[in-house]
Amino acid sequence: MKTVILTELERRDRSVHYLHKKIGGNRTLLYSICKGYGRATRPQREKIANFFRMPVEELFSDDGTARREEN
């Protein structure tokens, strides 16, 4: 199952690499966050949400992991 972040990137025809160039930070950590394995800090969540112009709650769970797409 994909995360909402990966789905949004796909929908906008963008890559995780593009997202990394726009928001900065640790590239490896960003990849793991986008795939749903890593946890984002509050500032990282806000940067990612600002990039998508979406509320943080739509992209992340309370524990900082990326939300999974619902079938």
Predicted model as a PDB file, atoms N, CA, C, CB and O in Angstrom, pLDDT in the B-factor column:
MODEL        1                                                                  
ATOM      1  N   MET A   1       0.828  -1.175   0.000  1.00 81.00           N  
ATOM      2  CA  MET A   1       0.000   0.000   0.000  1.00 81.00           C  
ATOM      3  C   MET A   1       0.884   1.255   0.000  1.00 81.00           C  
ATOM      4  CB  MET A   1      -0.948  -0.011   1.211  1.00 81.00           C  
ATOM      5  O   MET A   1       1.877   1.327   0.725  1.00 81.00           O  
ATOM      6  N   LYS A   2       0.516   2.222  -0.809  1.00 93.00           N  
ATOM      7  CA  LYS A   2       1.267   3.482  -0.897  1.00 93.00           C  
ATOM      8  C   LYS A   2       0.839   4.441   0.201  1.00 93.00           C  
ATOM      9  CB  LYS A   2       1.069   4.138  -2.274  1.00 93.00           C  
ATOM     10  O   LYS A   2      -0.240   4.329   0.784  1.00 93.00           O  
ATOM     11  N   THR A   3       1.728   5.382   0.456  1.00 96.00           N  
ATOM     12  CA  THR A   3       1.388   6.448   1.394  1.00 96.00           C  
ATOM     13  C   THR A   3       0.702   7.580   0.620  1.00 96.00           C  
ATOM     14  CB  THR A   3       2.665   6.971   2.144  1.00 96.00           C  
ATOM     15  O   THR A   3       0.797   7.664  -0.604  1.00 96.00           O  
ATOM     16  N   VAL A   4       0.025   8.427   1.352  1.00 96.00           N  
ATOM     17  CA  VAL A   4      -0.631   9.592   0.748  1.00 96.00           C  
ATOM     18  C   VAL A   4       0.424  10.493   0.092  1.00 96.00           C  
ATOM     19  CB  VAL A   4      -1.444  10.388   1.820  1.00 96.00           C  
ATOM     20  O   VAL A   4       0.175  11.086  -0.958  1.00 96.00           O  
ATOM     21  N   ILE A   5       1.595  10.589   0.717  1.00 97.00           N  
ATOM     22  CA  ILE A   5       2.665  11.432   0.165  1.00 97.00           C  
ATOM     23  C   ILE A   5       3.086  10.933  -1.214  1.00 97.00           C  
ATOM     24  CB  ILE A   5       3.882  11.456   1.115  1.00 97.00           C  
ATOM     25  O   ILE A   5       3.188  11.721  -2.154  1.00 97.00           O  
ATOM     26  N   LEU A   6       3.329   9.636  -1.339  1.00 96.00           N  
ATOM     27  CA  LEU A   6       3.733   9.084  -2.632  1.00 96.00           C  
ATOM     28  C   LEU A   6       2.641   9.252  -3.680  1.00 96.00           C  
ATOM     29  CB  LEU A   6       4.089   7.611  -2.489  1.00 96.00           C  
ATOM     30  O   LEU A   6       2.932   9.528  -4.843  1.00 96.00           O  
ATOM     31  N   THR A   7       1.395   9.088  -3.275  1.00 96.00           N  
ATOM     32  CA  THR A   7       0.280   9.260  -4.200  1.00 96.00           C  
ATOM     33  C   THR A   7       0.199  10.700  -4.681  1.00 96.00           C  
ATOM     34  CB  THR A   7      -1.037   8.849  -3.538  1.00 96.00           C  
ATOM     35  O   THR A   7      -0.015  10.950  -5.867  1.00 96.00           O  
ATOM     36  N   GLU A   8       0.370  11.650  -3.763  1.00 96.00           N  
ATOM     37  CA  GLU A   8       0.325  13.065  -4.137  1.00 96.00           C  
ATOM     38  C   GLU A   8       1.495  13.432  -5.054  1.00 96.00           C  
ATOM     39  CB  GLU A   8       0.342  13.951  -2.879  1.00 96.00           C  
ATOM     40  O   GLU A   8       1.324  14.193  -6.007  1.00 96.00           O  
ATOM     41  N   LEU A   9       2.672  12.898  -4.769  1.00 97.00           N  
ATOM     42  CA  LEU A   9       3.815  13.155  -5.644  1.00 97.00           C  
ATOM     43  C   LEU A   9       3.543  12.612  -7.044  1.00 97.00           C  
ATOM     44  CB  LEU A   9       5.098  12.522  -5.062  1.00 97.00           C  
ATOM     45  O   LEU A   9       3.816  13.283  -8.039  1.00 97.00           O  
ATOM     46  N   GLU A  10       3.009  11.407  -7.117  1.00 96.00           N  
ATOM     47  CA  GLU A  10       2.685  10.793  -8.400  1.00 96.00           C  
ATOM     48  C   GLU A  10       1.648  11.624  -9.159  1.00 96.00           C  
ATOM     49  CB  GLU A  10       2.168   9.363  -8.190  1.00 96.00           C  
ATOM     50  O   GLU A  10       1.766  11.848 -10.364  1.00 96.00           O  
ATOM     51  N   ARG A  11       0.640  12.070  -8.429  1.00 96.00           N  
ATOM     52  CA  ARG A  11      -0.440  12.851  -9.039  1.00 96.00           C  
ATOM     53  C   ARG A  11       0.090  14.159  -9.633  1.00 96.00           C  
ATOM     54  CB  ARG A  11      -1.534  13.149  -7.999  1.00 96.00           C  
ATOM     55  O   ARG A  11      -0.413  14.642 -10.648  1.00 96.00           O  
ATOM     56  N   ARG A  12       1.097  14.713  -8.995  1.00 96.00           N  
ATOM     57  CA  ARG A  12       1.677  15.981  -9.459  1.00 96.00           C  
ATOM     58  C   ARG A  12       2.868  15.771 -10.395  1.00 96.00           C  
ATOM     59  CB  ARG A  12       2.110  16.821  -8.264  1.00 96.00           C  
ATOM     60  O   ARG A  12       3.522  16.727 -10.812  1.00 96.00           O  
ATOM     61  N   ASP A  13       3.135  14.514 -10.713  1.00 97.00           N  
ATOM     62  CA  ASP A  13       4.249  14.150 -11.592  1.00 97.00           C  
ATOM     63  C   ASP A  13       5.581  14.653 -11.030  1.00 97.00           C  
ATOM     64  CB  ASP A  13       4.024  14.717 -13.004  1.00 97.00           C  
ATOM     65  O   ASP A  13       6.393  15.234 -11.748  1.00 97.00           O  
ATOM     66  N   ARG A  14       5.784  14.419  -9.747  1.00 96.00           N  
ATOM     67  CA  ARG A  14       7.016  14.802  -9.052  1.00 96.00           C  
ATOM     68  C   ARG A  14       7.605  13.573  -8.369  1.00 96.00           C  
ATOM     69  CB  ARG A  14       6.747  15.936  -8.014  1.00 96.00           C  
ATOM     70  O   ARG A  14       6.920  12.568  -8.180  1.00 96.00           O  
ATOM     71  N   SER A  15       8.877  13.664  -8.003  1.00 96.00           N  
ATOM     72  CA  SER A  15       9.568  12.554  -7.350  1.00 96.00           C  
ATOM     73  C   SER A  15       9.941  12.930  -5.916  1.00 96.00           C  
ATOM     74  CB  SER A  15      10.831  12.156  -8.147  1.00 96.00           C  
ATOM     75  O   SER A  15       9.848  14.092  -5.518  1.00 96.00           O  
ATOM     76  N   VAL A  16      10.359  11.934  -5.157  1.00 95.00           N  
ATOM     77  CA  VAL A  16      10.848  12.198  -3.807  1.00 95.00           C  
ATOM     78  C   VAL A  16      12.111  13.061  -3.892  1.00 95.00           C  
ATOM     79  CB  VAL A  16      11.134  10.864  -3.046  1.00 95.00           C  
ATOM     80  O   VAL A  16      12.341  13.918  -3.039  1.00 95.00           O  
ATOM     81  N   HIS A  17      12.912  12.832  -4.905  1.00 95.00           N  
ATOM     82  CA  HIS A  17      14.121  13.641  -5.098  1.00 95.00           C  
ATOM     83  C   HIS A  17      13.750  15.126  -5.283  1.00 95.00           C  
ATOM     84  CB  HIS A  17      14.929  13.125  -6.328  1.00 95.00           C  
ATOM     85  O   HIS A  17      14.408  16.003  -4.722  1.00 95.00           O  
ATOM     86  N   TYR A  18      12.716  15.399  -6.055  1.00 96.00           N  
ATOM     87  CA  TYR A  18      12.258  16.774  -6.256  1.00 96.00           C  
ATOM     88  C   TYR A  18      11.808  17.374  -4.919  1.00 96.00           C  
ATOM     89  CB  TYR A  18      11.100  16.821  -7.293  1.00 96.00           C  
ATOM     90  O   TYR A  18      12.151  18.509  -4.589  1.00 96.00           O  
ATOM     91  N   LEU A  19      11.038  16.596  -4.160  1.00 96.00           N  
ATOM     92  CA  LEU A  19      10.582  17.056  -2.844  1.00 96.00           C  
ATOM     93  C   LEU A  19      11.779  17.365  -1.962  1.00 96.00           C  
ATOM     94  CB  LEU A  19       9.676  15.997  -2.170  1.00 96.00           C  
ATOM     95  O   LEU A  19      11.789  18.384  -1.271  1.00 96.00           O  
ATOM     96  N   HIS A  20      12.786  16.505  -1.975  1.00 96.00           N  
ATOM     97  CA  HIS A  20      13.980  16.734  -1.168  1.00 96.00           C  
ATOM     98  C   HIS A  20      14.679  18.029  -1.564  1.00 96.00           C  
ATOM     99  CB  HIS A  20      14.943  15.561  -1.304  1.00 96.00           C  
ATOM    100  O   HIS A  20      15.120  18.786  -0.699  1.00 96.00           O  
ATOM    101  N   LYS A  21      14.783  18.287  -2.862  1.00 96.00           N  
ATOM    102  CA  LYS A  21      15.426  19.525  -3.313  1.00 96.00           C  
ATOM    103  C   LYS A  21      14.656  20.752  -2.835  1.00 96.00           C  
ATOM    104  CB  LYS A  21      15.541  19.542  -4.842  1.00 96.00           C  
ATOM    105  O   LYS A  21      15.258  21.788  -2.554  1.00 96.00           O  
ATOM    106  N   LYS A  22      13.346  20.646  -2.740  1.00 95.00           N  
ATOM    107  CA  LYS A  22      12.526  21.795  -2.322  1.00 95.00           C  
ATOM    108  C   LYS A  22      12.540  22.033  -0.819  1.00 95.00           C  
ATOM    109  CB  LYS A  22      11.104  21.597  -2.774  1.00 95.00           C  
ATOM    110  O   LYS A  22      12.544  23.184  -0.383  1.00 95.00           O  
ATOM    111  N   ILE A  23      12.548  20.961  -0.008  1.00 95.00           N  
ATOM    112  CA  ILE A  23      12.450  21.157   1.443  1.00 95.00           C  
ATOM    113  C   ILE A  23      13.751  20.919   2.182  1.00 95.00           C  
ATOM    114  CB  ILE A  23      11.404  20.255   2.003  1.00 95.00           C  
ATOM    115  O   ILE A  23      13.887  21.350   3.327  1.00 95.00           O  
ATOM    116  N   GLY A  24      14.724  20.239   1.559  1.00 93.00           N  
ATOM    117  CA  GLY A  24      16.011  20.008   2.200  1.00 93.00           C  
ATOM    118  C   GLY A  24      15.958  18.907   3.242  1.00 93.00           C  
ATOM    119  O   GLY A  24      15.005  18.129   3.289  1.00 93.00           O  
ATOM    120  N   GLY A  25      16.981  18.844   4.072  1.00 91.00           N  
ATOM    121  CA  GLY A  25      17.071  17.835   5.117  1.00 91.00           C  
ATOM    122  C   GLY A  25      17.837  16.613   4.656  1.00 91.00           C  
ATOM    123  O   GLY A  25      18.504  16.632   3.621  1.00 91.00           O  
ATOM    124  N   ASN A  26      17.732  15.553   5.436  1.00 93.00           N  
ATOM    125  CA  ASN A  26      18.424  14.306   5.148  1.00 93.00           C  
ATOM    126  C   ASN A  26      17.661  13.531   4.080  1.00 93.00           C  
ATOM    127  CB  ASN A  26      18.584  13.459   6.428  1.00 93.00           C  
ATOM    128  O   ASN A  26      16.505  13.159   4.280  1.00 93.00           O  
ATOM    129  N   ARG A  27      18.315  13.289   2.944  1.00 93.00           N  
ATOM    130  CA  ARG A  27      17.652  12.654   1.800  1.00 93.00           C  
ATOM    131  C   ARG A  27      17.183  11.235   2.126  1.00 93.00           C  
ATOM    132  CB  ARG A  27      18.595  12.621   0.599  1.00 93.00           C  
ATOM    133  O   ARG A  27      16.057  10.864   1.793  1.00 93.00           O  
ATOM    134  N   THR A  28      18.031  10.448   2.770  1.00 95.00           N  
ATOM    135  CA  THR A  28      17.688   9.067   3.096  1.00 95.00           C  
ATOM    136  C   THR A  28      16.498   9.016   4.046  1.00 95.00           C  
ATOM    137  CB  THR A  28      18.892   8.346   3.714  1.00 95.00           C  
ATOM    138  O   THR A  28      15.602   8.188   3.881  1.00 95.00           O  
ATOM    139  N   LEU A  29      16.490   9.891   5.028  1.00 95.00           N  
ATOM    140  CA  LEU A  29      15.370   9.941   5.972  1.00 95.00           C  
ATOM    141  C   LEU A  29      14.088  10.339   5.254  1.00 95.00           C  
ATOM    142  CB  LEU A  29      15.667  10.929   7.119  1.00 95.00           C  
ATOM    143  O   LEU A  29      13.025   9.784   5.534  1.00 95.00           O  
ATOM    144  N   LEU A  30      14.173  11.285   4.339  1.00 95.00           N  
ATOM    145  CA  LEU A  30      12.980  11.713   3.607  1.00 95.00           C  
ATOM    146  C   LEU A  30      12.400  10.560   2.788  1.00 95.00           C  
ATOM    147  CB  LEU A  30      13.311  12.901   2.688  1.00 95.00           C  
ATOM    148  O   LEU A  30      11.182  10.385   2.738  1.00 95.00           O  
ATOM    149  N   TYR A  31      13.263   9.779   2.149  1.00 96.00           N  
ATOM    150  CA  TYR A  31      12.787   8.616   1.397  1.00 96.00           C  
ATOM    151  C   TYR A  31      12.054   7.639   2.321  1.00 96.00           C  
ATOM    152  CB  TYR A  31      13.968   7.906   0.695  1.00 96.00           C  
ATOM    153  O   TYR A  31      10.992   7.127   1.966  1.00 96.00           O  
ATOM    154  N   SER A  32      12.617   7.381   3.503  1.00 96.00           N  
ATOM    155  CA  SER A  32      11.961   6.446   4.418  1.00 96.00           C  
ATOM    156  C   SER A  32      10.653   7.017   4.971  1.00 96.00           C  
ATOM    157  CB  SER A  32      12.902   6.093   5.570  1.00 96.00           C  
ATOM    158  O   SER A  32       9.705   6.270   5.211  1.00 96.00           O  
ATOM    159  N   ILE A  33      10.599   8.316   5.170  1.00 96.00           N  
ATOM    160  CA  ILE A  33       9.355   8.950   5.620  1.00 96.00           C  
ATOM    161  C   ILE A  33       8.287   8.810   4.539  1.00 96.00           C  
ATOM    162  CB  ILE A  33       9.588  10.451   5.963  1.00 96.00           C  
ATOM    163  O   ILE A  33       7.152   8.433   4.831  1.00 96.00           O  
ATOM    164  N   CYS A  34       8.643   9.109   3.305  1.00 96.00           N  
ATOM    165  CA  CYS A  34       7.690   9.053   2.199  1.00 96.00           C  
ATOM    166  C   CYS A  34       7.161   7.644   1.963  1.00 96.00           C  
ATOM    167  CB  CYS A  34       8.336   9.574   0.932  1.00 96.00           C  
ATOM    168  O   CYS A  34       6.013   7.470   1.555  1.00 96.00           O  
ATOM    169  N   LYS A  35       7.989   6.645   2.216  1.00 95.00           N  
ATOM    170  CA  LYS A  35       7.567   5.262   2.023  1.00 95.00           C  
ATOM    171  C   LYS A  35       6.830   4.705   3.233  1.00 95.00           C  
ATOM    172  CB  LYS A  35       8.764   4.398   1.716  1.00 95.00           C  
ATOM    173  O   LYS A  35       6.294   3.598   3.182  1.00 95.00           O  
ATOM    174  N   GLY A  36       6.802   5.471   4.323  1.00 94.00           N  
ATOM    175  CA  GLY A  36       6.050   5.062   5.501  1.00 94.00           C  
ATOM    176  C   GLY A  36       6.842   4.292   6.530  1.00 94.00           C  
ATOM    177  O   GLY A  36       6.261   3.732   7.459  1.00 94.00           O  
ATOM    178  N   TYR A  37       8.182   4.247   6.386  1.00 95.00           N  
ATOM    179  CA  TYR A  37       9.014   3.507   7.330  1.00 95.00           C  
ATOM    180  C   TYR A  37       9.579   4.396   8.425  1.00 95.00           C  
ATOM    181  CB  TYR A  37      10.142   2.825   6.599  1.00 95.00           C  
ATOM    182  O   TYR A  37       9.760   3.948   9.557  1.00 95.00           O  
ATOM    183  N   GLY A  38       9.857   5.639   8.103  1.00 95.00           N  
ATOM    184  CA  GLY A  38      10.459   6.547   9.074  1.00 95.00           C  
ATOM    185  C   GLY A  38       9.434   7.502   9.661  1.00 95.00           C  
ATOM    186  O   GLY A  38       8.326   7.652   9.146  1.00 95.00           O  
ATOM    187  N   ARG A  39       9.831   8.141  10.746  1.00 96.00           N  
ATOM    188  CA  ARG A  39       8.962   9.124  11.395  1.00 96.00           C  
ATOM    189  C   ARG A  39       9.515  10.515  11.162  1.00 96.00           C  
ATOM    190  CB  ARG A  39       8.831   8.840  12.911  1.00 96.00           C  
ATOM    191  O   ARG A  39      10.712  10.761  11.304  1.00 96.00           O  
ATOM    192  N   ALA A  40       8.623  11.416  10.802  1.00 96.00           N  
ATOM    193  CA  ALA A  40       9.018  12.805  10.550  1.00 96.00           C  
ATOM    194  C   ALA A  40       8.885  13.617  11.839  1.00 96.00           C  
ATOM    195  CB  ALA A  40       8.151  13.432   9.414  1.00 96.00           C  
ATOM    196  O   ALA A  40       7.969  13.404  12.634  1.00 96.00           O  
ATOM    197  N   THR A  41       9.804  14.539  12.024  1.00 95.00           N  
ATOM    198  CA  THR A  41       9.688  15.469  13.143  1.00 95.00           C  
ATOM    199  C   THR A  41       8.583  16.475  12.805  1.00 95.00           C  
ATOM    200  CB  THR A  41      11.059  16.197  13.431  1.00 95.00           C  
ATOM    201  O   THR A  41       8.135  16.559  11.661  1.00 95.00           O  
ATOM    202  N   ARG A  42       8.159  17.220  13.793  1.00 95.00           N  
ATOM    203  CA  ARG A  42       7.107  18.211  13.555  1.00 95.00           C  
ATOM    204  C   ARG A  42       7.511  19.224  12.469  1.00 95.00           C  
ATOM    205  CB  ARG A  42       6.778  18.947  14.862  1.00 95.00           C  
ATOM    206  O   ARG A  42       6.704  19.518  11.588  1.00 95.00           O  
ATOM    207  N   PRO A  43       8.750  19.767  12.513  1.00 95.00           N  
ATOM    208  CA  PRO A  43       9.135  20.702  11.445  1.00 95.00           C  
ATOM    209  C   PRO A  43       9.144  20.040  10.057  1.00 95.00           C  
ATOM    210  CB  PRO A  43      10.516  21.286  11.743  1.00 95.00           C  
ATOM    211  O   PRO A  43       8.760  20.669   9.071  1.00 95.00           O  
ATOM    212  N   GLN A  44       9.579  18.785   9.978  1.00 96.00           N  
ATOM    213  CA  GLN A  44       9.569  18.080   8.693  1.00 96.00           C  
ATOM    214  C   GLN A  44       8.138  17.898   8.189  1.00 96.00           C  
ATOM    215  CB  GLN A  44      10.266  16.709   8.823  1.00 96.00           C  
ATOM    216  O   GLN A  44       7.859  18.092   7.006  1.00 96.00           O  
ATOM    217  N   ARG A  45       7.242  17.527   9.090  1.00 97.00           N  
ATOM    218  CA  ARG A  45       5.829  17.357   8.710  1.00 97.00           C  
ATOM    219  C   ARG A  45       5.261  18.649   8.165  1.00 97.00           C  
ATOM    220  CB  ARG A  45       4.993  16.886   9.911  1.00 97.00           C  
ATOM    221  O   ARG A  45       4.537  18.646   7.169  1.00 97.00           O  
ATOM    222  N   GLU A  46       5.590  19.755   8.815  1.00 97.00           N  
ATOM    223  CA  GLU A  46       5.078  21.052   8.377  1.00 97.00           C  
ATOM    224  C   GLU A  46       5.643  21.446   7.016  1.00 97.00           C  
ATOM    225  CB  GLU A  46       5.410  22.125   9.409  1.00 97.00           C  
ATOM    226  O   GLU A  46       4.918  21.981   6.177  1.00 97.00           O  
ATOM    227  N   LYS A  47       6.935  21.187   6.790  1.00 96.00           N  
ATOM    228  CA  LYS A  47       7.542  21.511   5.494  1.00 96.00           C  
ATOM    229  C   LYS A  47       6.895  20.691   4.374  1.00 96.00           C  
ATOM    230  CB  LYS A  47       9.067  21.253   5.531  1.00 96.00           C  
ATOM    231  O   LYS A  47       6.592  21.220   3.304  1.00 96.00           O  
ATOM    232  N   ILE A  48       6.689  19.406   4.627  1.00 97.00           N  
ATOM    233  CA  ILE A  48       6.080  18.535   3.615  1.00 97.00           C  
ATOM    234  C   ILE A  48       4.643  18.964   3.353  1.00 97.00           C  
ATOM    235  CB  ILE A  48       6.124  17.054   4.062  1.00 97.00           C  
ATOM    236  O   ILE A  48       4.220  19.042   2.199  1.00 97.00           O  
ATOM    237  N   ALA A  49       3.895  19.240   4.404  1.00 97.00           N  
ATOM    238  CA  ALA A  49       2.506  19.677   4.250  1.00 97.00           C  
ATOM    239  C   ALA A  49       2.434  21.012   3.504  1.00 97.00           C  
ATOM    240  CB  ALA A  49       1.826  19.801   5.628  1.00 97.00           C  
ATOM    241  O   ALA A  49       1.552  21.202   2.667  1.00 97.00           O  
ATOM    242  N   ASN A  50       3.347  21.930   3.796  1.00 97.00           N  
ATOM    243  CA  ASN A  50       3.379  23.210   3.089  1.00 97.00           C  
ATOM    244  C   ASN A  50       3.683  23.013   1.612  1.00 97.00           C  
ATOM    245  CB  ASN A  50       4.415  24.140   3.716  1.00 97.00           C  
ATOM    246  O   ASN A  50       3.107  23.693   0.763  1.00 97.00           O  
ATOM    247  N   PHE A  51       4.584  22.090   1.302  1.00 97.00           N  
ATOM    248  CA  PHE A  51       4.909  21.801  -0.092  1.00 97.00           C  
ATOM    249  C   PHE A  51       3.650  21.373  -0.856  1.00 97.00           C  
ATOM    250  CB  PHE A  51       5.995  20.701  -0.177  1.00 97.00           C  
ATOM    251  O   PHE A  51       3.421  21.814  -1.982  1.00 97.00           O  
ATOM    252  N   PHE A  52       2.839  20.514  -0.236  1.00 97.00           N  
ATOM    253  CA  PHE A  52       1.619  20.023  -0.882  1.00 97.00           C  
ATOM    254  C   PHE A  52       0.429  20.961  -0.700  1.00 97.00           C  
ATOM    255  CB  PHE A  52       1.267  18.659  -0.340  1.00 97.00           C  
ATOM    256  O   PHE A  52      -0.611  20.787  -1.334  1.00 97.00           O  
ATOM    257  N   ARG A  53       0.592  21.959   0.175  1.00 97.00           N  
ATOM    258  CA  ARG A  53      -0.518  22.860   0.531  1.00 97.00           C  
ATOM    259  C   ARG A  53      -1.709  22.052   1.052  1.00 97.00           C  
ATOM    260  CB  ARG A  53      -0.946  23.719  -0.698  1.00 97.00           C  
ATOM    261  O   ARG A  53      -2.854  22.238   0.638  1.00 97.00           O  
ATOM    262  N   MET A  54      -1.385  21.151   1.976  1.00 96.00           N  
ATOM    263  CA  MET A  54      -2.379  20.280   2.598  1.00 96.00           C  
ATOM    264  C   MET A  54      -2.180  20.322   4.109  1.00 96.00           C  
ATOM    265  CB  MET A  54      -2.269  18.816   2.057  1.00 96.00           C  
ATOM    266  O   MET A  54      -1.083  20.625   4.578  1.00 96.00           O  
ATOM    267  N   PRO A  55      -3.232  20.020   4.882  1.00 97.00           N  
ATOM    268  CA  PRO A  55      -3.061  19.954   6.337  1.00 97.00           C  
ATOM    269  C   PRO A  55      -2.148  18.777   6.730  1.00 97.00           C  
ATOM    270  CB  PRO A  55      -4.441  19.819   7.035  1.00 97.00           C  
ATOM    271  O   PRO A  55      -2.168  17.724   6.092  1.00 97.00           O  
ATOM    272  N   VAL A  56      -1.368  18.972   7.765  1.00 97.00           N  
ATOM    273  CA  VAL A  56      -0.456  17.941   8.258  1.00 97.00           C  
ATOM    274  C   VAL A  56      -1.228  16.650   8.563  1.00 97.00           C  
ATOM    275  CB  VAL A  56       0.291  18.437   9.523  1.00 97.00           C  
ATOM    276  O   VAL A  56      -0.738  15.554   8.293  1.00 97.00           O  
ATOM    277  N   GLU A  57      -2.422  16.781   9.121  1.00 96.00           N  
ATOM    278  CA  GLU A  57      -3.219  15.621   9.540  1.00 96.00           C  
ATOM    279  C   GLU A  57      -3.614  14.717   8.369  1.00 96.00           C  
ATOM    280  CB  GLU A  57      -4.471  16.092  10.258  1.00 96.00           C  
ATOM    281  O   GLU A  57      -3.844  13.524   8.567  1.00 96.00           O  
ATOM    282  N   GLU A  58      -3.694  15.261   7.168  1.00 96.00           N  
ATOM    283  CA  GLU A  58      -4.041  14.447   6.001  1.00 96.00           C  
ATOM    284  C   GLU A  58      -2.867  13.601   5.538  1.00 96.00           C  
ATOM    285  CB  GLU A  58      -4.516  15.334   4.861  1.00 96.00           C  
ATOM    286  O   GLU A  58      -3.056  12.561   4.908  1.00 96.00           O  
ATOM    287  N   LEU A  59      -1.656  14.044   5.849  1.00 96.00           N  
ATOM    288  CA  LEU A  59      -0.456  13.351   5.380  1.00 96.00           C  
ATOM    289  C   LEU A  59       0.175  12.447   6.432  1.00 96.00           C  
ATOM    290  CB  LEU A  59       0.557  14.355   4.922  1.00 96.00           C  
ATOM    291  O   LEU A  59       0.791  11.436   6.096  1.00 96.00           O  
ATOM    292  N   PHE A  60       0.021  12.811   7.718  1.00 97.00           N  
ATOM    293  CA  PHE A  60       0.725  12.099   8.776  1.00 97.00           C  
ATOM    294  C   PHE A  60      -0.200  11.664   9.908  1.00 97.00           C  
ATOM    295  CB  PHE A  60       1.826  12.964   9.328  1.00 97.00           C  
ATOM    296  O   PHE A  60      -1.185  12.329  10.228  1.00 97.00           O  
ATOM    297  N   SER A  61       0.152  10.522  10.504  1.00 96.00           N  
ATOM    298  CA  SER A  61      -0.505  10.058  11.732  1.00 96.00           C  
ATOM    299  C   SER A  61       0.057  10.844  12.907  1.00 96.00           C  
ATOM    300  CB  SER A  61      -0.303   8.518  11.943  1.00 96.00           C  
ATOM    301  O   SER A  61       1.014  11.603  12.749  1.00 96.00           O  
ATOM    302  N   ASP A  62      -0.532  10.666  14.080  1.00 94.00           N  
ATOM    303  CA  ASP A  62      -0.074  11.380  15.275  1.00 94.00           C  
ATOM    304  C   ASP A  62       1.366  11.043  15.641  1.00 94.00           C  
ATOM    305  CB  ASP A  62      -0.979  11.064  16.445  1.00 94.00           C  
ATOM    306  O   ASP A  62       2.065  11.871  16.227  1.00 94.00           O  
ATOM    307  N   ASP A  63       1.820   9.834  15.303  1.00 94.00           N  
ATOM    308  CA  ASP A  63       3.187   9.428  15.679  1.00 94.00           C  
ATOM    309  C   ASP A  63       4.239   9.888  14.677  1.00 94.00           C  
ATOM    310  CB  ASP A  63       3.259   7.921  15.818  1.00 94.00           C  
ATOM    311  O   ASP A  63       5.422   9.603  14.865  1.00 94.00           O  
ATOM    312  N   GLY A  64       3.840  10.597  13.608  1.00 95.00           N  
ATOM    313  CA  GLY A  64       4.797  11.137  12.638  1.00 95.00           C  
ATOM    314  C   GLY A  64       5.043  10.256  11.434  1.00 95.00           C  
ATOM    315  O   GLY A  64       5.854  10.597  10.573  1.00 95.00           O  
ATOM    316  N   THR A  65       4.351   9.118  11.356  1.00 96.00           N  
ATOM    317  CA  THR A  65       4.503   8.279  10.162  1.00 96.00           C  
ATOM    318  C   THR A  65       3.508   8.718   9.093  1.00 96.00           C  
ATOM    319  CB  THR A  65       4.298   6.778  10.510  1.00 96.00           C  
ATOM    320  O   THR A  65       2.423   9.216   9.393  1.00 96.00           O  
ATOM    321  N   ALA A  66       3.906   8.520   7.841  1.00 97.00           N  
ATOM    322  CA  ALA A  66       3.040   8.915   6.726  1.00 97.00           C  
ATOM    323  C   ALA A  66       1.795   8.030   6.691  1.00 97.00           C  
ATOM    324  CB  ALA A  66       3.805   8.826   5.380  1.00 97.00           C  
ATOM    325  O   ALA A  66       1.869   6.817   6.887  1.00 97.00           O  
ATOM    326  N   ARG A  67       0.656   8.663   6.438  1.00 96.00           N  
ATOM    327  CA  ARG A  67      -0.604   7.901   6.327  1.00 96.00           C  
ATOM    328  C   ARG A  67      -0.587   7.040   5.083  1.00 96.00           C  
ATOM    329  CB  ARG A  67      -1.826   8.848   6.297  1.00 96.00           C  
ATOM    330  O   ARG A  67      -0.040   7.422   4.049  1.00 96.00           O  
ATOM    331  N   ARG A  68      -1.191   5.882   5.198  1.00 95.00           N  
ATOM    332  CA  ARG A  68      -1.327   4.968   4.067  1.00 95.00           C  
ATOM    333  C   ARG A  68      -2.624   5.253   3.332  1.00 95.00           C  
ATOM    334  CB  ARG A  68      -1.282   3.499   4.535  1.00 95.00           C  
ATOM    335  O   ARG A  68      -3.605   5.695   3.930  1.00 95.00           O  
ATOM    336  N   GLU A  69      -2.620   4.996   2.034  1.00 90.00           N  
ATOM    337  CA  GLU A  69      -3.837   5.151   1.224  1.00 90.00           C  
ATOM    338  C   GLU A  69      -4.859   4.114   1.675  1.00 90.00           C  
ATOM    339  CB  GLU A  69      -3.528   4.997  -0.306  1.00 90.00           C  
ATOM    340  O   GLU A  69      -4.513   2.972   1.976  1.00 90.00           O  
ATOM    341  N   GLU A  70      -6.105   4.523   1.716  1.00 79.00           N  
ATOM    342  CA  GLU A  70      -7.190   3.590   2.046  1.00 79.00           C  
ATOM    343  C   GLU A  70      -7.757   3.032   0.764  1.00 79.00           C  
ATOM    344  CB  GLU A  70      -8.304   4.281   2.883  1.00 79.00           C  
ATOM    345  O   GLU A  70      -7.924   3.754  -0.219  1.00 79.00           O  
ATOM    346  N   ASN A  71      -8.052   1.756   0.776  1.00 65.00           N  
ATOM    347  CA  ASN A  71      -8.635   1.126  -0.425  1.00 65.00           C  
ATOM    348  C   ASN A  71     -10.117   1.239  -0.443  1.00 65.00           C  
ATOM    349  CB  ASN A  71      -8.250  -0.325  -0.515  1.00 65.00           C  
ATOM    350  O   ASN A  71     -10.762   0.764  -1.378  1.00 65.00           O  
TER     351      ASN A  71                                                      
ENDMDL                                                                          
END                                                                             
